[in-house]
């Protein structure tokens, strides 16, 4: 087999939370019922998570039970469904043990989520032999040593490796090399393409695009008109199997002003998500103004119900400390990257920080924008004098608001009092 220029493995745990729950129970009692052999689900904490399905067995899936749906709905589909609570501390231990095992194969790895990891095997595969045989040995080791199963996707980039790992499950290895894309990937429905959510699916189907192959052959100019320039180019490249993203651990931003909030309940509608962004931008903007600095880049961070993290960032047209402008760009970023999966955490971070004593002059200054910035400074002054809650936007006066008007305000806005 000819050695590819790059070789990427994507390891994905099969029904992770349910598998790890089984490992826990069988360690405690070897004679315990294996939840993977019956219609079952891990349901999380019903009092705070509103009883959603976090993971389900293959037999539960046959009844139509889907991950993320309310438990009450799942039990109507499958009256005999066995539901158990989650134990995330143990799941994290299982994840760490798997990561430690995989580090034996290459130092170049990237944790994609609690149950997924990319391995760049390009420079180490010669130590282990044939790529497919090596992946199969890894799969067997995880099953025998850790007690759960994984799928492994093999290709020349992260996108195709991840797509391959989603093929037939469980406990299998699959390849998806570029020459295999027309046969293995293009016939798949458009929703199966990574980064295509339900909203994009509807827009594409309205254009007559129902398969990944049809998207790969589509006119990019037409896609840009309906999906936006950056997103259209991205998914068109993905449909053609193109992805140059390196496998590397994501470094935290060294210098920036950010805030994030874990939500009291998962949200899946854009209006609620935008309200959370507004709350976060309130605190980020206020902190920038308080320190007399501005940000030239903005990043929105997401964590969905299954603990998959995602971020999307942009360079701003000009450095700013304006809550309104931060919110405007944050909403744009969210709309571009979110596929509608229920969100558990949202974050906003302003980066590329510079002092506010210098700013690039523009011949086209918007008077309304200037007024908004002066208004925000006035609001800051009122809050400093009378308290953070002395003035707030009307949208946060609703009793059922998903978050406070200034997310994590005590942590992110309060200043320590000077000693006298």
C-alpha positions in Angstrom: 0.0 0.0 0.0 1.5 3.4 -1.0 2.2 5.5 1.9 0.1 8.8 1.8 1.6 12.2 2.4 -0.5 12.5 5.6 -2.1 9.7 7.7 -4.8 10.7 10.2 -6.8 8.4 12.5 -10.0 9.5 14.1 -11.1 7.5 17.1 -14.7 7.7 18.2 -16.1 5.9 21.2 -19.3 4.0 20.4 -22.3 5.3 22.5 -19.7 6.7 24.8 -21.7 7.5 28.0 -23.7 4.3 27.8 -20.5 2.2 27.1 -18.7 3.9 30.0 -21.7 3.4 32.3 -21.6 -0.3 31.4 -17.9 -0.4 32.2 -18.6 1.1 35.7 -21.4 -1.3 36.5 -19.5 -4.4 35.3 -16.5 -3.4 37.3 -18.6 -3.2 40.4 -20.5 -6.4 39.6 -19.3 -8.8 36.8 -22.8 -10.4 36.8 -24.6 -7.1 36.3 -26.9 -6.7 33.3 -25.0 -5.2 30.3 -27.1 -2.1 29.3 -25.8 -2.4 25.8 -27.8 -5.6 25.3 -31.2 -4.1 26.1 -33.1 -0.9 25.1 -31.5 1.6 27.5 -30.3 5.2 27.8 -28.2 7.4 30.0 -30.5 10.2 31.0 -28.4 12.6 33.0 -29.8 14.5 35.9 -33.5 15.0 35.2 -34.0 17.8 37.7 -31.5 20.1 36.0 -31.1 18.7 32.5 -34.8 18.3 32.0 -34.4 14.6 31.5 -32.8 14.5 28.0 -31.3 11.4 26.5 -27.5 11.7 26.6 -26.8 8.3 25.1 -28.8 5.3 24.0 -28.2 1.6 23.2 -28.4 0.2 19.7 -31.7 -1.5 20.6 -33.1 1.8 21.9 -32.2 3.4 18.6 -34.2 0.8 16.8 -37.3 2.1 18.6 -36.6 5.6 17.3 -35.0 6.9 20.5 -32.6 9.8 19.6 -29.8 11.5 21.5 -30.9 14.9 22.9 -34.6 14.2 23.0 -36.7 14.5 26.3 -36.8 11.3 28.3 -40.6 11.4 28.4 -40.7 11.4 24.6 -38.1 8.6 24.4 -40.1 6.4 26.9 -43.3 6.9 24.8 -41.4 5.5 21.9 -40.0 2.6 23.9 -42.1 1.9 27.0 -39.6 -0.6 28.3 -36.6 1.8 28.1 -34.2 1.4 31.0 -32.9 4.8 32.0 -29.9 5.3 34.3 -28.4 8.6 35.6 -25.0 9.8 34.4 -21.8 9.8 36.4 -19.5 12.2 34.5 -16.6 11.9 36.9 -16.1 8.2 35.9 -16.7 9.0 32.2 -13.9 11.5 32.3 -11.6 8.9 33.8 -12.5 6.5 30.9 -11.7 9.3 28.4 -8.4 10.0 30.0 -7.4 6.3 30.1 -8.1 6.1 26.4 -6.1 9.2 25.6 -3.2 7.8 27.5 -3.3 4.6 25.5 -3.4 6.5 22.2 -0.5 8.7 23.2 1.7 5.5 22.8 1.2 5.7 19.0 2.0 9.4 18.3 2.8 12.6 20.2 0.7 14.5 17.6 -2.9 14.3 18.7 -5.9 16.5 19.2 -8.7 15.9 21.6 -11.9 16.8 19.7 -14.3 16.0 22.5 -14.6 13.8 25.6 -15.0 10.7 23.4 -13.2 11.7 20.2 -9.5 12.2 19.3 -7.5 12.7 16.2 -4.0 11.1 15.8 -1.5 12.3 13.2 0.3 9.0 12.4 2.3 10.4 9.4 5.7 10.3 11.2 5.1 7.3 13.4 3.2 4.7 11.3 6.5 3.2 10.1 7.0 2.0 13.7 3.8 0.0 13.7 3.3 -1.3 10.1 0.3 -1.2 7.8 -2.1 1.6 8.7 -5.3 -0.5 8.6 -3.7 -3.3 10.6 -2.4 -0.7 13.1 -5.8 0.9 13.5 -7.4 -2.6 14.0 -4.8 -3.3 16.8 -5.7 -0.1 18.5 -9.4 -0.9 18.3 -8.8 -4.3 19.8 -6.6 -3.0 22.6 -9.2 -0.4 23.7 -11.9 -3.2 23.8 -9.7 -5.7 25.7 -7.9 -3.3 28.1 -10.5 -0.6 28.7 -13.8 -2.5 28.2 -15.5 -0.4 25.5 -15.6 -0.2 21.8 -14.6 2.4 19.3 -14.8 3.1 15.6 -11.6 4.3 13.8 -11.6 6.3 10.6 -8.4 6.4 8.5 -7.6 9.0 5.8 -5.2 11.8 4.8 -7.0 14.6 6.7 -9.2 15.2 9.7 -12.4 15.7 7.8 -12.3 12.4 5.9 -11.0 10.5 8.9 -14.0 11.7 10.9 -16.4 10.9 8.1 -15.0 7.4 7.9 -15.4 6.8 11.6 -19.1 7.5 11.2 -19.6 4.6 8.8 -21.1 1.3 10.0 -20.9 0.9 13.7 -19.9 -0.4 16.3 -16.4 -1.7 16.8 -15.1 -1.3 13.3 -12.3 0.5 11.3 -13.0 2.2 8.0 -10.9 4.0 5.4 -11.9 7.1 3.3 -9.0 8.1 1.2 -9.5 10.7 -1.6 -9.9 8.1 -4.3 -12.7 6.5 -2.2 -14.7 9.7 -1.8 -16.9 9.3 -5.0 -18.0 5.8 -4.0 -18.2 6.0 -0.2 -19.0 9.7 0.6 -20.8 11.4 -2.3 -23.9 9.1 -2.3 -24.6 10.0 1.4 -27.3 12.5 2.3 -26.2 16.1 2.7 -27.0 16.0 6.5 -24.2 13.4 6.9 -21.5 15.9 5.9 -19.6 17.3 8.9 -20.7 20.9 9.8 -24.0 20.7 7.9 -26.8 21.3 10.3 -30.6 21.2 9.9 -30.8 24.9 8.9 -28.2 24.5 6.1 -29.8 21.2 5.1 -33.1 22.8 4.4 -31.5 25.6 2.4 -29.5 23.1 0.3 -32.5 20.9 -0.3 -34.5 23.9 -1.5 -31.7 24.3 -4.1 -32.2 20.6 -5.1 -29.0 19.5 -3.3 -29.7 16.3 -1.4 -26.4 14.4 -1.5 -22.8 15.3 -0.7 -21.9 14.6 -4.3 -24.4 17.1 -5.5 -22.9 19.7 -3.1 -19.4 18.9 -4.4 -20.5 19.6 -7.9 -22.6 22.7 -7.1 -21.8 26.3 -8.2 -20.0 28.0 -5.3 -21.3 31.4 -6.3 -24.9 30.0 -5.9 -24.0 28.6 -2.5 -22.5 31.9 -1.3 -25.8 33.6 -2.2 -27.8 31.3 0.0 -25.4 30.4 2.8 -22.9 33.2 3.1 -19.4 33.4 1.6 -17.2 31.7 4.3 -19.6 28.9 5.2 -20.4 28.1 1.6 -16.7 27.8 0.7 -16.0 25.7 3.7 -18.8 23.0 3.1 -18.0 23.0 -0.6 -14.4 22.1 0.2 -15.6 19.5 2.7 -17.9 17.9 0.1 -14.9 17.5 -2.1 -12.8 16.0 0.7 -10.6 19.0 1.1 -9.3 19.9 4.6 -5.9 21.3 5.5 -6.5 21.8 9.2 -3.5 20.4 11.1 -3.8 17.9 14.0 -2.7 20.0 17.1 -3.8 20.7 20.6 -5.7 24.1 20.6 -3.7 26.6 22.5 -5.6 28.9 24.8 -5.7 32.6 23.9 -2.7 34.2 25.7 -4.2 37.6 26.1 -7.8 38.5 25.9 -11.0 39.4 27.7 -13.6 36.6 27.8 -16.6 35.2 29.6 -18.6 32.0 29.4 -21.6 30.6 31.1 -22.9 27.1 31.7 -26.7 27.3 31.1 -29.3 26.1 33.5 -31.0 24.2 30.6 -29.9 23.3 27.1 -31.0 25.7 24.4 -31.6 25.0 20.8 -33.3 28.2 19.5 -31.4 31.2 18.0 -33.3 33.8 20.0 -32.3 32.3 23.4 -28.7 31.8 22.2 -28.4 35.4 21.1 -29.7 36.6 24.4 -26.9 34.7 26.2 -24.4 36.3 23.8 -25.8 39.7 24.7 -25.3 39.0 28.4 -21.7 37.8 27.8 -20.9 40.8 25.6 -22.2 43.1 28.4 -19.5 41.9 30.7 -16.7 41.6 28.1 -17.4 45.1 26.8 -17.6 46.6 30.3 -14.3 45.0 31.2 -12.6 46.3 28.1 -13.9 49.9 28.8 -12.9 49.7 32.4 -9.3 48.8 31.5 -9.2 51.3 28.6 -8.4 48.7 26.0 -10.0 47.4 22.8 -10.2 44.1 21.0 -9.4 43.5 17.3 -10.6 39.9 17.2 -13.7 38.1 18.5 -14.3 34.4 19.2 -17.5 32.6 20.1 -17.1 29.3 21.9 -19.8 26.6 22.1 -20.2 23.4 24.0 -23.2 21.2 23.1 -25.2 18.7 25.2 -22.7 15.9 24.4 -19.7 18.0 25.6 -18.4 18.7 22.1 -16.5 22.0 22.0 -16.5 24.3 19.0 -15.3 27.8 18.3 -15.5 30.3 15.5 -13.5 33.6 15.3 -13.0 36.6 13.1 -10.8 39.7 12.9 -12.9 42.8 13.4 -12.9 45.6 10.9 -11.5 47.8 13.7 -10.6 47.5 17.3 -13.6 48.1 19.6 -14.8 48.1 23.2 -18.4 48.5 22.3 -20.9 46.0 23.7 -23.2 46.6 20.8 -20.6 45.9 18.2 -19.3 42.9 20.0 -22.8 41.5 20.2 -23.4 42.2 16.5 -20.3 40.2 15.5 -20.9 37.5 18.0 -24.4 36.9 16.6 -22.9 36.6 13.1 -20.3 34.1 14.3 -22.9 32.0 16.0 -25.1 31.9 13.0 -22.2 30.9 10.8 -21.0 28.0 12.9 -24.0 26.6 14.9 -26.0 23.7 13.5 -28.8 23.9 16.0 -27.6 21.1 18.4 -28.7 21.9 22.0 -26.1 24.1 23.7 -24.9 23.7 27.3 -22.3 26.4 27.3 -21.6 29.7 25.4 -18.6 31.9 25.6 -17.3 35.1 24.0 -13.7 36.2 23.9 -12.2 39.4 22.6 -8.5 39.1 21.6 -5.6 41.1 20.0 -5.9 43.7 22.7 -4.6 47.2 22.3 -4.8 50.4 24.3 -7.7 52.8 23.5 -5.3 55.8 23.3 -4.7 55.0 19.7 -7.2 54.0 17.0 -7.2 54.0 13.3 -9.1 57.0 11.9 -12.0 56.4 9.5 -13.5 58.8 7.0 -16.9 57.0 7.5 -17.6 57.2 11.2 -21.2 56.3 11.9 -22.7 59.0 14.2 -25.2 56.5 15.6 -22.4 54.1 16.5 -20.5 56.9 18.3 -23.6 57.8 20.3 -24.0 54.1 21.3 -20.5 54.0 22.6 -21.0 57.2 24.6 -24.3 55.7 25.9 -22.4 52.5 27.0 -19.9 54.6 29.0 -22.7 56.4 30.7 -24.3 53.0 31.6 -20.9 51.9 33.0 -20.8 55.0 35.2 -24.3 54.5 36.5 -23.5 50.9 37.4 -20.3 51.9 39.2 -22.2 54.3 41.3 -25.4 52.5 42.0 -24.6 48.8 41.4 -24.4 46.4 38.5 -28.2 45.8 38.6 -29.2 49.4 38.6 -29.7 49.5 34.9 -30.3 46.6 32.5 -31.8 45.9 29.0 -35.5 45.3 28.8 -35.0 41.9 27.3 -33.6 40.6 30.6 -36.6 41.7 32.6 -38.5 38.6 31.6 -39.0 36.1 34.4 -37.9 33.2 32.2 -34.7 34.8 30.9 -32.1 32.1 30.2 -29.4 34.1 31.9 -28.7 37.2 33.9 -28.3 40.5 32.1 -24.6 40.4 32.8 -23.3 36.8 32.9 -21.1 35.9 35.9 -21.2 39.6 36.8 -19.7 39.1 40.3 -16.8 37.2 38.9 -16.2 39.3 35.8 -17.2 42.8 36.7 -16.6 43.3 40.4 -13.3 45.0 41.2 -11.5 44.3 44.5 -11.8 47.2 46.9 -8.6 49.2 47.6 -7.3 49.1 51.1 -7.6 52.3 53.0 
